[in-house]
Amino acid sequence: MSSNRGLFITFEGGEGAGKSSQIKRFASYLESLGESVVLTREPGATETGKAIRKLLVEGDKDKFDELTEVLLFYADRRINLTQVVFPALNEGKIVLSDRFNDSTVAYQYYGAAKFKDTSILDTLYNLVAPNFKPDLTFLLDIDVKKGLKRSFDKAATMATKELRFENVETAFHERLRQGYLEMAKKDPERFRIIDASPDEETVFNAIVKAYNDFIANR
């Protein structure tokens, strides 16, 4: 990575938090300031990643064991980093990612509780992205029931139903939410918790304010 690299900003949160809508609005805002912006997502930012995404987010929630599932996530992450993220950062661009490693820890460790600790996830991350982490992470936090309703309502309008994780019991999503909040508490310099329950405009304005405060204090 070059010393004058761009910024890597991630958007995290549970189902129905509004990440996909907000990341697009934020990209447009940054471009209006003259910034060069690259949008990416996990899983599925590349052609190979799209095939991995299909395996991960569609179908039976129990079709993989925990290690198989996690290896697929990290394979997608490595492809995304080497083909999309690192090249863009080296060109001084701002990269906005809809989910990153925090999602894997939140879903697999806190939510699904498939690992007794994070050691396997930490080892895989250090292999895939050594000495690298987001510069800034927006955690869009929302009440679980409200978020799931939003997610199912959105899915009703889509041809492809990506509901593998929504179909897990509510307790999973409660653990997921608390896991995200715990990670944010442990790393307050990187995380900005955004209340995602209000209308889209209010949430967007909160993201812009948090970003501008971050830039002002770098």
VMD Tcl script that draws the C-alpha trace (Angstrom):
set ca {
  {0.00 0.00 0.00}
  {1.31 3.46 -0.84}
  {1.87 6.03 1.89}
  {-0.63 8.45 0.31}
  {-3.39 5.89 -0.04}
  {-7.06 6.77 -0.02}
  {-9.63 6.04 2.68}
  {-11.35 2.74 3.34}
  {-14.78 3.28 4.91}
  {-17.10 0.43 5.80}
  {-20.84 0.30 6.47}
  {-21.98 -2.32 8.97}
  {-25.23 -3.34 10.65}
  {-27.89 -5.99 10.94}
  {-30.62 -6.84 8.48}
  {-32.76 -3.92 7.35}
  {-30.48 -1.22 8.73}
  {-30.39 0.56 5.37}
  {-26.71 0.15 4.52}
  {-27.18 -0.29 0.79}
  {-29.29 2.86 0.40}
  {-27.07 4.98 2.63}
  {-23.80 3.91 1.05}
  {-25.05 5.01 -2.38}
  {-26.20 8.37 -1.04}
  {-22.90 8.87 0.75}
  {-20.96 8.01 -2.42}
  {-22.89 10.71 -4.30}
  {-22.17 13.18 -1.51}
  {-18.43 12.49 -1.63}
  {-18.40 12.79 -5.43}
  {-20.12 16.19 -5.10}
  {-17.08 17.24 -3.05}
  {-14.79 16.18 -5.89}
  {-13.68 12.88 -4.38}
  {-13.05 9.79 -6.50}
  {-15.16 7.01 -4.99}
  {-15.27 3.24 -5.45}
  {-18.21 1.20 -4.15}
  {-17.75 -2.41 -3.17}
  {-19.56 -4.99 -1.08}
  {-19.06 -8.28 0.70}
  {-19.75 -10.82 -0.44}
  {-20.06 -10.33 -4.19}
  {-17.96 -7.40 -5.43}
  {-16.34 -9.34 -8.29}
  {-17.57 -11.89 -10.81}
  {-16.15 -14.71 -8.72}
  {-17.52 -13.02 -5.62}
  {-21.03 -13.00 -7.09}
  {-20.91 -16.78 -7.36}
  {-19.71 -17.00 -3.75}
  {-22.46 -14.60 -2.65}
  {-25.12 -16.78 -4.25}
  {-23.86 -19.74 -2.22}
  {-23.81 -17.73 1.00}
  {-27.04 -15.72 0.99}
  {-29.52 -18.00 -0.78}
  {-31.01 -21.33 0.23}
  {-31.12 -23.35 3.44}
  {-29.61 -21.57 6.46}
  {-27.96 -24.85 7.57}
  {-26.49 -26.02 4.28}
  {-22.83 -25.44 5.31}
  {-20.88 -26.25 8.42}
  {-19.31 -23.27 10.17}
  {-15.79 -23.65 8.78}
  {-16.94 -24.05 5.18}
  {-19.08 -20.95 5.46}
  {-16.33 -18.85 7.00}
  {-13.74 -19.95 4.41}
  {-16.10 -18.82 1.65}
  {-16.40 -15.39 3.28}
  {-12.62 -14.99 3.56}
  {-12.03 -16.23 0.02}
  {-14.43 -13.57 -1.22}
  {-12.72 -10.97 1.00}
  {-9.28 -11.72 -0.38}
  {-10.52 -11.47 -3.96}
  {-12.27 -8.18 -3.18}
  {-9.19 -6.71 -1.50}
  {-6.69 -7.68 -4.19}
  {-8.87 -6.89 -7.19}
  {-10.89 -3.88 -6.00}
  {-9.94 -2.33 -2.67}
  {-6.13 -2.24 -2.64}
  {-5.78 -0.96 -6.25}
  {-8.29 1.83 -5.60}
  {-6.66 2.87 -2.33}
  {-3.25 2.98 -3.99}
  {-4.74 5.43 -6.49}
  {-5.84 7.70 -3.63}
  {-9.55 6.93 -3.97}
  {-12.14 6.60 -1.22}
  {-13.46 3.05 -1.07}
  {-16.87 2.49 0.50}
  {-17.64 -1.11 1.42}
  {-21.07 -2.52 2.19}
  {-19.88 -4.92 4.93}
  {-16.37 -6.11 5.74}
  {-14.70 -8.26 8.39}
  {-16.84 -6.92 11.26}
  {-19.80 -8.63 9.61}
  {-18.08 -12.00 9.69}
  {-17.27 -11.66 13.38}
  {-20.75 -10.35 14.19}
  {-22.64 -13.03 12.28}
  {-20.44 -16.07 12.85}
  {-19.13 -15.46 16.38}
  {-21.70 -13.29 18.13}
  {-24.88 -14.16 16.21}
  {-24.52 -17.81 15.27}
  {-22.08 -18.58 18.13}
  {-20.40 -21.16 15.87}
  {-16.95 -20.49 17.31}
  {-15.95 -20.56 20.98}
  {-13.67 -17.56 20.42}
  {-12.46 -15.40 17.54}
  {-9.03 -17.07 17.12}
  {-9.88 -18.84 13.84}
  {-11.46 -15.69 12.43}
  {-8.51 -13.58 13.56}
  {-6.04 -15.98 11.95}
  {-7.91 -15.99 8.66}
  {-8.18 -12.21 8.67}
  {-4.45 -11.81 9.28}
  {-3.77 -14.11 6.34}
  {-6.18 -12.29 4.04}
  {-5.51 -8.68 5.13}
  {-2.33 -8.39 7.20}
  {-1.78 -5.01 8.86}
  {-4.94 -3.58 7.30}
  {-8.25 -2.36 8.69}
  {-10.90 0.22 7.80}
  {-10.14 3.86 8.52}
  {-13.74 4.50 9.53}
  {-16.75 2.25 10.14}
  {-20.36 3.39 10.25}
  {-22.45 1.02 12.35}
  {-26.10 1.48 11.44}
  {-27.93 0.33 14.54}
  {-31.63 -0.52 14.55}
  {-34.16 -2.43 16.64}
  {-34.13 -6.05 15.45}
  {-37.86 -6.39 14.77}
  {-37.99 -3.11 12.86}
  {-34.93 -4.06 10.82}
  {-36.26 -7.50 9.92}
  {-39.59 -6.04 8.83}
  {-37.77 -3.62 6.53}
  {-35.69 -6.47 5.14}
  {-38.66 -8.74 4.40}
  {-40.60 -5.83 2.87}
  {-37.65 -5.11 0.57}
  {-37.29 -8.78 -0.38}
  {-40.94 -8.89 -1.44}
  {-40.09 -6.52 -4.30}
  {-36.99 -8.43 -5.47}
  {-36.76 -11.29 -7.95}
  {-33.96 -13.01 -6.01}
  {-34.73 -13.66 -2.35}
  {-31.55 -13.22 -0.30}
  {-33.16 -14.26 2.97}
  {-30.89 -16.98 4.30}
  {-29.88 -14.94 7.35}
  {-33.25 -13.25 7.86}
  {-34.78 -16.70 8.28}
  {-32.68 -17.41 11.37}
  {-34.43 -17.05 14.76}
  {-34.87 -13.58 16.27}
  {-32.49 -14.40 19.14}
  {-29.67 -14.69 16.56}
  {-30.32 -11.13 15.40}
  {-30.44 -9.84 18.98}
  {-27.02 -11.41 19.65}
  {-25.79 -9.98 16.37}
  {-26.85 -6.48 17.31}
  {-25.24 -6.69 20.73}
  {-22.07 -8.08 19.15}
  {-21.80 -5.12 16.83}
  {-22.28 -2.71 19.73}
  {-19.63 -4.55 21.73}
  {-17.13 -4.29 18.86}
  {-17.88 -0.59 18.52}
  {-17.28 -0.09 22.23}
  {-13.89 -1.81 21.95}
  {-12.79 0.33 19.00}
  {-14.35 3.80 19.43}
  {-11.75 5.54 17.28}
  {-12.88 3.61 14.20}
  {-16.59 3.09 14.80}
  {-19.35 5.68 14.56}
  {-22.71 4.36 15.76}
  {-25.57 5.77 13.69}
  {-29.20 5.42 14.79}
  {-30.76 3.80 11.71}
  {-34.37 3.87 12.94}
  {-35.41 7.37 11.71}
  {-36.22 8.28 8.11}
  {-33.55 7.92 5.43}
  {-32.75 11.66 5.27}
  {-32.14 11.91 9.02}
  {-29.85 8.88 8.97}
  {-27.94 10.25 5.98}
  {-27.40 13.61 7.69}
  {-26.01 11.81 10.75}
  {-23.55 9.90 8.56}
  {-22.37 13.09 6.83}
  {-21.87 14.84 10.17}
  {-19.91 11.89 11.58}
  {-17.72 11.79 8.47}
  {-17.01 15.51 8.54}
  {-16.12 15.31 12.25}
  {-13.77 12.41 11.46}
  {-12.02 14.36 8.68}
  {-11.74 17.47 10.83}
  {-10.02 15.52 13.60}
  {-7.65 13.37 11.55}
}
mol new
graphics top color blue
foreach p $ca { graphics top sphere $p radius 0.5 }
foreach p [lrange $ca 0 end-1] q [lrange $ca 1 end] { graphics top cylinder $p $q radius 0.2 }
display resetview
